Amino acid sequence: MELNADFTKRAVVHGAAIPWQASPIPGVERKMLDRIGDEVARATTIVRYAPHSQFSPHTHGGGEEFLVLAGVFQDEHGDYPAGTYVRNPPTSHHTPGSASGCTILVKLWQFDPDDRTQVTLNTTQQNYMPDVTRLGVSTLPLFTDARETVQLEQWEANASIALLTPHGLEIFVIQGSFRESGEVFQPYSWLRLPPDSRLLANAGPEGCQIWLKQLRSSTSRCNFPR
């Protein structure tokens, strides 16, 4: 399966407007944003766990990155409430589920194969800092290496946002809204811009909280073995 698999093109999915699809695990549903592969896939997905649902134990051959959007995600390593950001590197393994139900944004098979950096960060306990290069923007760094920078951003109401994207970027809306290229992006909307483009956006009247990934090299886009 290929969905938004051409990284040279702008890609948009308004997640709130598309239906949930069943996964092979009862009680676990998803909304696919991009995908290369079938059940083992290089993928960006919104995943919803019903209360008391659980995935089978598995190993992440290509790594897993996720942000808890609602509820409490759980595995044998702990409980992860809304606002928790996690990176489980290649070769890591767990048995994910949720006793109370949860929704997460998850990315699979997008790590450097040699990456072994584990990250768990409760962003609700961290402070945003003003971005001195962009008026009306505050940032909360989540992860950075030679391949990518990942952070949360808060855009003030009606702020004008300009950002160069030499290697491409992704934005996922958590709260609020923004407008870009004539489209309104609201919670669960996802935007991917290709290399050598420029983000020109305007935050909505209520402001906006986003998850943002900016690639730092052209080799960062896909390590999934086709």
N, C-alpha and C positions, 0 to 999 in steps of 0.2 A: 504494500500500500504506500502511496505517496500523496501527501497533503502539504501544500505550501512548501514544496521541496526545492524550489528554484530560489537560491539565495541571492540571485542578481535582481530580483523583483520585490517591490513593496508588497507586504502581506498584511491583511487585516482580518481579524475574527472578533465579532461582537459576541462574547461568550454568553451574556445574559439572554441573547435572542435565539440561541440554538438549543435544541433539545438535548437532554441527557441521554447517553447511550449505555447500554448494559456492558459490563466487562465480563470476562469468564468467571469472576468470583461473585457469588450471590451477595447482594447488598452494596456492591461497589459499582458506581456509575462514573462516566467521564464525558468531557467535552474536549475534542481534539483540536489543537491549534496548529501544530505542524507535526509531520510524521514521515519517517522513512523506515519501512519495515512493517511486520505484522505484529504479533504479540511481543516478540523481542524487537525493539525498535528504537531508533533515534527519535525522541518525541518530546513535545511540549504539550502538556495536558492539564486541564482542570479536573481534579478527581474528587468525588464525593463518597464518603463512607457513611452508610446507614449505621445507627446504633448497633453495637455488638457484631459488626462485620469485621472480617480479618482476611488478609491475604495469606497465602501459603508461604512458608519460609523460602527465601531466595537470596541469591548472591547478585550484586550489581557489577556485572562485568565491565560496564562502561561508566560507572558512577551514577549517582542520583543527587539532584539538588532540588529542595522544595521549600516553600513558604506556606505556613499554615494560615489560611484565610479566615476560618471560622471553626469553632469547636476545639476539641483536643485530640490530636493525633498521638498514637501510642505505639511503642514496640518494646522489646525486652530490655532496651537501654533506658527507657524513661517515658515521661509524659511531656508533650509539646503543645502548649496552648496557642491560641491565635496570636499571630505576630512572631512566632518562632521561625528562624531561618536555619536550615540544616544542609550540610554537604556531606554525603556519604561517598567516599572515593571508590574507585575501582577495587574489586576484591572484597569490599565490605558486604556484610549479610545481616538480615534481620527478618522479623515476622511482624509486618505492620498491621495496624487495625485501629479501632476506636470503640470504646465502650459507650460513649455518649453521642457519637457521630461527629464528623468533621468534614471540611473542604480544604483542599490544598492545591497550590500551583506546583507542578512537578516537571522536572526536565531530566531525561534519561539519555545515556550514551553521548554525553557532550563534554567529557573530561579528557585531559591528557592521560593516556594509558598509564603513565608512570606517576601520576598524582596520587599521593597517599594522605593528603591533608584533610583531617576531620574538622568540621565546623558546626557548632551548635550555639546559636545566639538568640536570646529572647529580646527582640527589638523594642518591646514595650518598656524595657528597663534601661534603654539607651537614650542619649540626647542627640537631637539633630543639631547640626552646625550650619550657619549661613554660608552659602557658596559665594565667595568674594568676586567670582568671575561672572555670576548671573544674578541679576537683581530679582528678588522675590522668590529665590530658591534656597531651601535648606536640605542638607544631605545627611544620610546615615550610612557609612560604608559597611558592607557586608563581607566582601571578599575581593582580593585583587591578586593577580599574578601576571606572568608575561603574556598570557593569552586573553585575559578578560578582566573587566572591572564590574562588580555587581554592587548596587546600592539601592536604598530607598530614598525617595525624594518627596518633599512637600513643596508644592507650588502655591504661592499666595493667590488669593482671588484676583482674577483678571490679569495675572502676570503674563508677559510675553516671553516665550522660551525659544532660544536659538541655540542649536548644538550641532557642530560638525560631526559626521560619522564616517571617518575614513575607512573603517573596516566593518561597519554595520552596527546596528543596535536593536534592542528589543525593549518595549515598554508594556507593562501590564498595569491596568488601573485597579487600585484597591478601594479608594474612596474618592468621591467628587467626580469632576469631569474636566475634559479639555477638548479643544477643537483643533484639527489638523487636516489640511487639504480638503476643507469643506465638510469633513465628517466630525461628528460628536462622539467622543470616547467616554464611556461611563464605566462603573464597576464591572469587572470581568472582561473588559475590552482589551485586546492585544494587538500591538502594532510592531511589525518588524521592517526596518529600513535597510536597504542594501548598502554595500560599500560605496563610498564617494557620493553620498547624499547628505542632505542637511535637514535636521528637524526644525520646523518652524511651527510652534504651537502656541495656543492661548488658553490659559487655565479658565475654568468656568467661574461663575459668580460666587461659588462656595469653595473655590480652591480645589486642590487635587493632591492625592497621595498616590505615588506610583512605585512600582518595582522596575528598575532599569538595569539592563545588562549592555555594556558597551564592549565590543570586541577590540582587541589590541593587535591582532595579526590576522592575515588572510587564511591561516591554517586552523583557526579556531572553530570553524563552522560545523564540521562534521567528521567524527572519527568512527562512525558506525560502519562495520564491515558489510558492504553490500554483497 
